[in-house]
Amino acid sequence: MEFTQQSANQNTIISLDNVSVSLASSKLKTPCFISSNQTEELSITKIEDINKEFLFPLLAKESLDILIIGTGESTVFLLPKQQVELSELGLGIECMNNTSASSSFNLLLADLRKVGLLII
């Protein structure tokens, strides 16, 4: 899928498919993490792997207000235990399918919001 809503930021998502995400400046294999200042390919394979210990190294490099989690072709939600644990980080967390997650990320990034995207 290609996206038309893009900002001048180099980490704007141009397109995505089942195995990769194309940014304005690079291409990443999924799963991956993207924010305005960093990108990283990740080793997790399922939403249940997301916890504070997993997110801390990603969040230590950059202050985020919102983390969007792209969960594949359909939306999968965090378990209640995960929601409680991650809320302690002071982040707003939203789960949605990859297409919606990428589009929302581009919109918030263009609005200069402190947003990160985790695509599983």
Rosetta constraint file for C-alpha pairs under 8 A:
AtomPair CA 1 CA 15 HARMONIC 5.38 0.50
AtomPair CA 1 CA 16 HARMONIC 5.42 0.50
AtomPair CA 1 CA 17 HARMONIC 6.31 0.50
AtomPair CA 1 CA 99 HARMONIC 7.50 0.50
AtomPair CA 2 CA 14 HARMONIC 5.86 0.50
AtomPair CA 2 CA 15 HARMONIC 4.17 0.50
AtomPair CA 2 CA 16 HARMONIC 6.67 0.50
AtomPair CA 3 CA 13 HARMONIC 7.11 0.50
AtomPair CA 3 CA 14 HARMONIC 5.47 0.50
AtomPair CA 3 CA 15 HARMONIC 5.86 0.50
AtomPair CA 3 CA 103 HARMONIC 7.09 0.50
AtomPair CA 4 CA 14 HARMONIC 7.58 0.50
AtomPair CA 5 CA 103 HARMONIC 7.30 0.50
AtomPair CA 5 CA 106 HARMONIC 6.48 0.50
AtomPair CA 5 CA 107 HARMONIC 6.79 0.50
AtomPair CA 6 CA 12 HARMONIC 5.84 0.50
AtomPair CA 6 CA 13 HARMONIC 7.13 0.50
AtomPair CA 6 CA 14 HARMONIC 7.34 0.50
AtomPair CA 6 CA 106 HARMONIC 5.93 0.50
AtomPair CA 6 CA 107 HARMONIC 7.43 0.50
AtomPair CA 6 CA 110 HARMONIC 6.96 0.50
AtomPair CA 7 CA 12 HARMONIC 6.16 0.50
AtomPair CA 7 CA 106 HARMONIC 7.06 0.50
AtomPair CA 7 CA 109 HARMONIC 7.20 0.50
AtomPair CA 7 CA 110 HARMONIC 4.95 0.50
AtomPair CA 8 CA 12 HARMONIC 7.41 0.50
AtomPair CA 8 CA 110 HARMONIC 7.69 0.50
AtomPair CA 9 CA 24 HARMONIC 7.75 0.50
AtomPair CA 9 CA 36 HARMONIC 7.00 0.50
AtomPair CA 9 CA 109 HARMONIC 7.77 0.50
AtomPair CA 9 CA 110 HARMONIC 7.61 0.50
AtomPair CA 10 CA 23 HARMONIC 6.91 0.50
AtomPair CA 10 CA 24 HARMONIC 5.09 0.50
AtomPair CA 10 CA 25 HARMONIC 5.42 0.50
AtomPair CA 10 CA 36 HARMONIC 7.78 0.50
AtomPair CA 11 CA 23 HARMONIC 5.42 0.50
AtomPair CA 11 CA 24 HARMONIC 5.95 0.50
AtomPair CA 11 CA 25 HARMONIC 6.70 0.50
AtomPair CA 11 CA 34 HARMONIC 7.09 0.50
AtomPair CA 11 CA 35 HARMONIC 6.92 0.50
AtomPair CA 11 CA 36 HARMONIC 5.90 0.50
AtomPair CA 11 CA 37 HARMONIC 7.50 0.50
AtomPair CA 11 CA 38 HARMONIC 7.86 0.50
AtomPair CA 11 CA 39 HARMONIC 7.82 0.50
AtomPair CA 12 CA 23 HARMONIC 5.49 0.50
AtomPair CA 12 CA 24 HARMONIC 5.76 0.50
AtomPair CA 12 CA 106 HARMONIC 5.85 0.50
AtomPair CA 12 CA 109 HARMONIC 7.51 0.50
AtomPair CA 13 CA 21 HARMONIC 7.00 0.50
AtomPair CA 13 CA 22 HARMONIC 5.97 0.50
AtomPair CA 13 CA 23 HARMONIC 4.48 0.50
AtomPair CA 13 CA 24 HARMONIC 6.50 0.50
AtomPair CA 13 CA 102 HARMONIC 6.70 0.50
AtomPair CA 13 CA 106 HARMONIC 6.54 0.50
AtomPair CA 14 CA 21 HARMONIC 7.77 0.50
AtomPair CA 14 CA 22 HARMONIC 5.48 0.50
AtomPair CA 14 CA 23 HARMONIC 5.23 0.50
AtomPair CA 14 CA 24 HARMONIC 6.12 0.50
AtomPair CA 15 CA 21 HARMONIC 6.05 0.50
AtomPair CA 15 CA 22 HARMONIC 5.16 0.50
AtomPair CA 15 CA 23 HARMONIC 7.15 0.50
AtomPair CA 16 CA 20 HARMONIC 5.86 0.50
AtomPair CA 16 CA 21 HARMONIC 4.41 0.50
AtomPair CA 16 CA 22 HARMONIC 6.02 0.50
AtomPair CA 16 CA 99 HARMONIC 7.75 0.50
AtomPair CA 17 CA 21 HARMONIC 6.59 0.50
AtomPair CA 18 CA 30 HARMONIC 7.87 0.50
AtomPair CA 18 CA 72 HARMONIC 7.87 0.50
AtomPair CA 19 CA 29 HARMONIC 5.81 0.50
AtomPair CA 19 CA 30 HARMONIC 5.43 0.50
AtomPair CA 20 CA 27 HARMONIC 6.89 0.50
AtomPair CA 20 CA 28 HARMONIC 5.48 0.50
AtomPair CA 20 CA 29 HARMONIC 4.26 0.50
AtomPair CA 20 CA 30 HARMONIC 5.19 0.50
AtomPair CA 21 CA 27 HARMONIC 5.70 0.50
AtomPair CA 21 CA 28 HARMONIC 5.22 0.50
AtomPair CA 21 CA 29 HARMONIC 6.38 0.50
AtomPair CA 21 CA 30 HARMONIC 6.93 0.50
AtomPair CA 22 CA 26 HARMONIC 6.12 0.50
AtomPair CA 22 CA 27 HARMONIC 4.33 0.50
AtomPair CA 22 CA 28 HARMONIC 6.42 0.50
AtomPair CA 23 CA 27 HARMONIC 5.74 0.50
AtomPair CA 23 CA 28 HARMONIC 7.85 0.50
AtomPair CA 28 CA 32 HARMONIC 6.89 0.50
AtomPair CA 28 CA 40 HARMONIC 7.68 0.50
AtomPair CA 28 CA 41 HARMONIC 6.42 0.50
AtomPair CA 29 CA 41 HARMONIC 6.28 0.50
AtomPair CA 30 CA 41 HARMONIC 6.57 0.50
AtomPair CA 30 CA 42 HARMONIC 7.29 0.50
AtomPair CA 30 CA 119 HARMONIC 6.45 0.50
AtomPair CA 30 CA 120 HARMONIC 6.28 0.50
AtomPair CA 31 CA 41 HARMONIC 6.08 0.50
AtomPair CA 31 CA 42 HARMONIC 5.35 0.50
AtomPair CA 31 CA 43 HARMONIC 6.83 0.50
AtomPair CA 31 CA 44 HARMONIC 6.74 0.50
AtomPair CA 31 CA 45 HARMONIC 6.99 0.50
AtomPair CA 31 CA 118 HARMONIC 7.39 0.50
AtomPair CA 31 CA 119 HARMONIC 5.28 0.50
AtomPair CA 31 CA 120 HARMONIC 4.41 0.50
AtomPair CA 32 CA 39 HARMONIC 7.31 0.50
AtomPair CA 32 CA 40 HARMONIC 5.59 0.50
AtomPair CA 32 CA 41 HARMONIC 4.22 0.50
AtomPair CA 32 CA 42 HARMONIC 5.00 0.50
AtomPair CA 32 CA 118 HARMONIC 5.84 0.50
AtomPair CA 32 CA 119 HARMONIC 5.40 0.50
AtomPair CA 32 CA 120 HARMONIC 6.77 0.50
AtomPair CA 33 CA 38 HARMONIC 7.91 0.50
AtomPair CA 33 CA 39 HARMONIC 5.56 0.50
AtomPair CA 33 CA 40 HARMONIC 5.20 0.50
AtomPair CA 33 CA 41 HARMONIC 6.37 0.50
AtomPair CA 33 CA 42 HARMONIC 7.03 0.50
AtomPair CA 33 CA 58 HARMONIC 8.00 0.50
AtomPair CA 33 CA 116 HARMONIC 7.16 0.50
AtomPair CA 33 CA 117 HARMONIC 5.63 0.50
AtomPair CA 33 CA 118 HARMONIC 4.50 0.50
AtomPair CA 33 CA 119 HARMONIC 6.44 0.50
AtomPair CA 34 CA 38 HARMONIC 5.95 0.50
AtomPair CA 34 CA 39 HARMONIC 4.52 0.50
AtomPair CA 34 CA 40 HARMONIC 6.68 0.50
AtomPair CA 34 CA 116 HARMONIC 5.70 0.50
AtomPair CA 34 CA 117 HARMONIC 5.08 0.50
AtomPair CA 34 CA 118 HARMONIC 6.51 0.50
AtomPair CA 35 CA 39 HARMONIC 6.43 0.50
AtomPair CA 35 CA 114 HARMONIC 7.92 0.50
AtomPair CA 35 CA 115 HARMONIC 6.13 0.50
AtomPair CA 35 CA 116 HARMONIC 4.39 0.50
AtomPair CA 35 CA 117 HARMONIC 6.27 0.50
AtomPair CA 36 CA 109 HARMONIC 6.90 0.50
AtomPair CA 36 CA 114 HARMONIC 7.58 0.50
AtomPair CA 36 CA 115 HARMONIC 7.32 0.50
AtomPair CA 36 CA 116 HARMONIC 7.40 0.50
AtomPair CA 37 CA 62 HARMONIC 7.56 0.50
AtomPair CA 44 CA 49 HARMONIC 6.31 0.50
AtomPair CA 44 CA 50 HARMONIC 7.97 0.50
AtomPair CA 44 CA 120 HARMONIC 7.33 0.50
AtomPair CA 45 CA 49 HARMONIC 7.32 0.50
AtomPair CA 45 CA 120 HARMONIC 6.29 0.50
AtomPair CA 46 CA 50 HARMONIC 7.84 0.50
AtomPair CA 46 CA 120 HARMONIC 6.50 0.50
AtomPair CA 47 CA 71 HARMONIC 7.22 0.50
AtomPair CA 47 CA 76 HARMONIC 7.78 0.50
AtomPair CA 47 CA 77 HARMONIC 7.97 0.50
AtomPair CA 47 CA 78 HARMONIC 6.83 0.50
AtomPair CA 47 CA 120 HARMONIC 7.12 0.50
AtomPair CA 48 CA 78 HARMONIC 7.25 0.50
AtomPair CA 48 CA 79 HARMONIC 7.59 0.50
AtomPair CA 49 CA 54 HARMONIC 7.72 0.50
AtomPair CA 50 CA 54 HARMONIC 6.03 0.50
AtomPair CA 50 CA 55 HARMONIC 7.06 0.50
AtomPair CA 50 CA 82 HARMONIC 7.57 0.50
AtomPair CA 51 CA 55 HARMONIC 6.29 0.50
AtomPair CA 51 CA 82 HARMONIC 6.51 0.50
AtomPair CA 51 CA 85 HARMONIC 7.18 0.50
AtomPair CA 51 CA 86 HARMONIC 6.72 0.50
AtomPair CA 52 CA 56 HARMONIC 5.75 0.50
AtomPair CA 52 CA 85 HARMONIC 6.88 0.50
AtomPair CA 52 CA 86 HARMONIC 6.14 0.50
AtomPair CA 52 CA 89 HARMONIC 7.59 0.50
AtomPair CA 53 CA 57 HARMONIC 7.64 0.50
AtomPair CA 54 CA 58 HARMONIC 7.83 0.50
AtomPair CA 55 CA 59 HARMONIC 6.09 0.50
AtomPair CA 56 CA 60 HARMONIC 5.84 0.50
AtomPair CA 57 CA 61 HARMONIC 6.98 0.50
AtomPair CA 58 CA 62 HARMONIC 7.40 0.50
AtomPair CA 59 CA 63 HARMONIC 6.25 0.50
AtomPair CA 59 CA 64 HARMONIC 6.99 0.50
AtomPair CA 63 CA 114 HARMONIC 6.93 0.50
AtomPair CA 64 CA 91 HARMONIC 7.00 0.50
AtomPair CA 64 CA 114 HARMONIC 4.72 0.50
AtomPair CA 64 CA 115 HARMONIC 5.48 0.50
AtomPair CA 64 CA 116 HARMONIC 6.61 0.50
AtomPair CA 65 CA 90 HARMONIC 7.49 0.50
AtomPair CA 65 CA 91 HARMONIC 5.23 0.50
AtomPair CA 65 CA 92 HARMONIC 6.13 0.50
AtomPair CA 65 CA 113 HARMONIC 7.66 0.50
AtomPair CA 65 CA 114 HARMONIC 5.34 0.50
AtomPair CA 65 CA 115 HARMONIC 6.06 0.50
AtomPair CA 66 CA 91 HARMONIC 5.48 0.50
AtomPair CA 66 CA 92 HARMONIC 4.57 0.50
AtomPair CA 66 CA 93 HARMONIC 5.84 0.50
AtomPair CA 66 CA 94 HARMONIC 7.76 0.50
AtomPair CA 66 CA 114 HARMONIC 6.52 0.50
AtomPair CA 66 CA 115 HARMONIC 4.83 0.50
AtomPair CA 66 CA 116 HARMONIC 6.33 0.50
AtomPair CA 67 CA 91 HARMONIC 6.69 0.50
AtomPair CA 67 CA 92 HARMONIC 6.16 0.50
AtomPair CA 67 CA 93 HARMONIC 4.92 0.50
AtomPair CA 67 CA 94 HARMONIC 6.49 0.50
AtomPair CA 67 CA 115 HARMONIC 5.82 0.50
AtomPair CA 67 CA 116 HARMONIC 4.78 0.50
AtomPair CA 67 CA 117 HARMONIC 5.78 0.50
AtomPair CA 67 CA 118 HARMONIC 7.27 0.50
AtomPair CA 68 CA 93 HARMONIC 5.85 0.50
AtomPair CA 68 CA 94 HARMONIC 4.89 0.50
AtomPair CA 68 CA 95 HARMONIC 5.93 0.50
AtomPair CA 68 CA 96 HARMONIC 7.54 0.50
AtomPair CA 68 CA 101 HARMONIC 6.20 0.50
AtomPair CA 68 CA 105 HARMONIC 7.18 0.50
AtomPair CA 68 CA 115 HARMONIC 7.50 0.50
AtomPair CA 68 CA 116 HARMONIC 6.17 0.50
AtomPair CA 68 CA 117 HARMONIC 4.81 0.50
AtomPair CA 68 CA 118 HARMONIC 6.20 0.50
AtomPair CA 69 CA 93 HARMONIC 7.40 0.50
AtomPair CA 69 CA 94 HARMONIC 6.07 0.50
AtomPair CA 69 CA 95 HARMONIC 4.69 0.50
AtomPair CA 69 CA 96 HARMONIC 6.35 0.50
AtomPair CA 69 CA 98 HARMONIC 7.92 0.50
AtomPair CA 69 CA 101 HARMONIC 6.67 0.50
AtomPair CA 69 CA 117 HARMONIC 5.88 0.50
AtomPair CA 69 CA 118 HARMONIC 4.77 0.50
AtomPair CA 69 CA 119 HARMONIC 5.85 0.50
AtomPair CA 69 CA 120 HARMONIC 7.49 0.50
AtomPair CA 70 CA 75 HARMONIC 7.60 0.50
AtomPair CA 70 CA 95 HARMONIC 6.06 0.50
AtomPair CA 70 CA 96 HARMONIC 5.30 0.50
AtomPair CA 70 CA 97 HARMONIC 5.12 0.50
AtomPair CA 70 CA 98 HARMONIC 4.31 0.50
AtomPair CA 70 CA 99 HARMONIC 7.72 0.50
AtomPair CA 70 CA 100 HARMONIC 7.77 0.50
AtomPair CA 70 CA 101 HARMONIC 5.23 0.50
AtomPair CA 70 CA 102 HARMONIC 7.50 0.50
AtomPair CA 70 CA 117 HARMONIC 7.25 0.50
AtomPair CA 70 CA 118 HARMONIC 6.02 0.50
AtomPair CA 70 CA 119 HARMONIC 4.47 0.50
AtomPair CA 70 CA 120 HARMONIC 6.04 0.50
AtomPair CA 71 CA 75 HARMONIC 5.67 0.50
AtomPair CA 71 CA 76 HARMONIC 5.84 0.50
AtomPair CA 71 CA 95 HARMONIC 6.83 0.50
AtomPair CA 71 CA 96 HARMONIC 6.09 0.50
AtomPair CA 71 CA 97 HARMONIC 5.18 0.50
AtomPair CA 71 CA 98 HARMONIC 5.89 0.50
AtomPair CA 71 CA 119 HARMONIC 6.36 0.50
AtomPair CA 71 CA 120 HARMONIC 5.43 0.50
AtomPair CA 72 CA 97 HARMONIC 5.29 0.50
AtomPair CA 72 CA 98 HARMONIC 5.16 0.50
AtomPair CA 72 CA 119 HARMONIC 7.55 0.50
AtomPair CA 72 CA 120 HARMONIC 6.46 0.50
AtomPair CA 73 CA 97 HARMONIC 5.37 0.50
AtomPair CA 73 CA 98 HARMONIC 6.23 0.50
AtomPair CA 73 CA 99 HARMONIC 7.73 0.50
AtomPair CA 74 CA 96 HARMONIC 7.22 0.50
AtomPair CA 74 CA 97 HARMONIC 4.88 0.50
AtomPair CA 74 CA 98 HARMONIC 7.75 0.50
AtomPair CA 75 CA 95 HARMONIC 6.55 0.50
AtomPair CA 75 CA 96 HARMONIC 4.64 0.50
AtomPair CA 75 CA 97 HARMONIC 4.63 0.50
AtomPair CA 76 CA 95 HARMONIC 6.72 0.50
AtomPair CA 76 CA 96 HARMONIC 6.91 0.50
AtomPair CA 76 CA 97 HARMONIC 7.69 0.50
AtomPair CA 77 CA 95 HARMONIC 5.88 0.50
AtomPair CA 77 CA 96 HARMONIC 7.87 0.50
AtomPair CA 78 CA 82 HARMONIC 5.91 0.50
AtomPair CA 78 CA 83 HARMONIC 6.10 0.50
AtomPair CA 78 CA 95 HARMONIC 7.54 0.50
AtomPair CA 79 CA 83 HARMONIC 6.31 0.50
AtomPair CA 80 CA 84 HARMONIC 6.31 0.50
AtomPair CA 81 CA 85 HARMONIC 6.24 0.50
AtomPair CA 82 CA 86 HARMONIC 5.95 0.50
AtomPair CA 83 CA 87 HARMONIC 5.95 0.50
AtomPair CA 84 CA 88 HARMONIC 6.79 0.50
AtomPair CA 85 CA 89 HARMONIC 7.64 0.50
AtomPair CA 86 CA 90 HARMONIC 7.55 0.50
AtomPair CA 86 CA 91 HARMONIC 7.22 0.50
AtomPair CA 87 CA 91 HARMONIC 6.06 0.50
AtomPair CA 87 CA 92 HARMONIC 7.32 0.50
AtomPair CA 87 CA 93 HARMONIC 7.92 0.50
AtomPair CA 95 CA 101 HARMONIC 7.55 0.50
AtomPair CA 96 CA 100 HARMONIC 6.21 0.50
AtomPair CA 96 CA 101 HARMONIC 5.64 0.50
AtomPair CA 97 CA 101 HARMONIC 5.97 0.50
AtomPair CA 98 CA 102 HARMONIC 5.98 0.50
AtomPair CA 98 CA 119 HARMONIC 6.69 0.50
AtomPair CA 99 CA 103 HARMONIC 6.24 0.50
AtomPair CA 100 CA 104 HARMONIC 6.01 0.50
AtomPair CA 101 CA 105 HARMONIC 6.03 0.50
AtomPair CA 101 CA 117 HARMONIC 7.37 0.50
AtomPair CA 102 CA 106 HARMONIC 6.25 0.50
AtomPair CA 102 CA 117 HARMONIC 7.51 0.50
AtomPair CA 103 CA 107 HARMONIC 6.35 0.50
AtomPair CA 104 CA 108 HARMONIC 6.16 0.50
AtomPair CA 105 CA 109 HARMONIC 5.90 0.50
AtomPair CA 105 CA 115 HARMONIC 6.88 0.50
AtomPair CA 105 CA 116 HARMONIC 7.24 0.50
AtomPair CA 105 CA 117 HARMONIC 6.50 0.50
AtomPair CA 106 CA 110 HARMONIC 6.05 0.50
AtomPair CA 107 CA 111 HARMONIC 6.32 0.50
AtomPair CA 108 CA 112 HARMONIC 6.46 0.50
AtomPair CA 108 CA 113 HARMONIC 5.37 0.50
AtomPair CA 108 CA 114 HARMONIC 7.86 0.50
AtomPair CA 108 CA 115 HARMONIC 6.73 0.50
AtomPair CA 109 CA 113 HARMONIC 5.50 0.50
AtomPair CA 109 CA 114 HARMONIC 7.24 0.50
AtomPair CA 109 CA 115 HARMONIC 6.52 0.50
